[in-house]
């Protein structure tokens, strides 16, 4: 695999940004370039969506090409990971739960651990061979704002991880063709087991619930005007953990643990349609995806594409969100209260502030998505995808806490 290095004089800033001395070194809200798409200048290039792997590497889907790139934010190196055949561009991406380790693998792991206890200085292996899986979307867009009818598809990207945590080149498989869908945009894992996904259809103004094992789907939500980015979070006490995609990781905890079986979750979604652009939240049945209460508007009259939800590590509740403000070329923080009970009305629109401006560095550009890091060093940092700013698509890092 060939890697392209984008190190430059600003690379030292990235290393500082990932260190514990961050806040005493530079203004944390200053965007720092992590990676720029190599090759000839393609002014219309952009990364449509990002997913952060458990090992901290970033997966980036291109909105102008059928490609997924993998970037190491700690080094600024990146590579073309896969090119998806017979597609025009890629859209949302979300991590889903891989199959459980086999009984043979578990037995092998226990044997390693037992031998490690007997051997002085030996280090036991913690992981069995398994899979790391993602679901992503594609479509054909022959002209701006035009989607070829019947072109929507959903795919899986699978890494085969061995017992030493090494993975080979991933495989791509078609999960489902959706001939009756319009434009599949945002994608998020759904339910306590994260073995299903919610798909936002911007053109049809609907949300589909798709089974990752079979490709079968239902349409639990309709009338979702302007729906774009989406993220689903289990309510505390509704399962084994957070069911958000990597784009809605917590700045305090990447997966809020919980217990119980109340079967309630919250869909956070972006409405990018002008003039009513907004971020909203609505309680859903965590089994069927059907709404079980009224929607709450969390942020109103703001440019928005995708966003990341910051979860309170102690309560497990989403109380802040960071918005990729599209052509405003900035990231906006919105603070709001915890989710209301399904029978109650929610809080009024939250307080907003700009945490980073001019992410392109040119005064114009397009910010499509923000995600939290998953390494210890960058768990509280945001990675943002920036495109159409006069140069090639890039990913920047910023600290939203200042």
Buried (B, 14 or more C-beta within 10 A) or exposed (E): EEBBEBEEEEBEBBEBBBEEEBEEEBEBBBBBBBBBBBEEEBEEBBBBBBBBBEEBBBBBBBBBBBBBBBBBBBBBBBEBBBEBEEBBBBBBBBBBBBEEBEEEBEEBBEEBEEEBEEEEEEEBBEEBBBBBBBBBBBBBBEEEEEBEEBBBBBBBBBBBBEBEEEBEEBEBEBBBEBEEBBBBBBBBBBBBBBBBBBBBBBBBBBBBBBBBEEBEBBBBBEEBEBBBBBBBBBBBEBBBBBBBBBBBBBBBBBBBEBEBEEBBBBBBBBBBBEEEBBBBBBBBBBBEBEBBBEBBBBBBEBBBBBBBBBBBBEEBBBBBBBBBBBEBBBBBBBBBBBBBEBEEEBBEBBEBEEBBBBBBBEEEBBBBBBBBBBBEBBBBBBBBBBBBBEBBBBBBBBBBBE
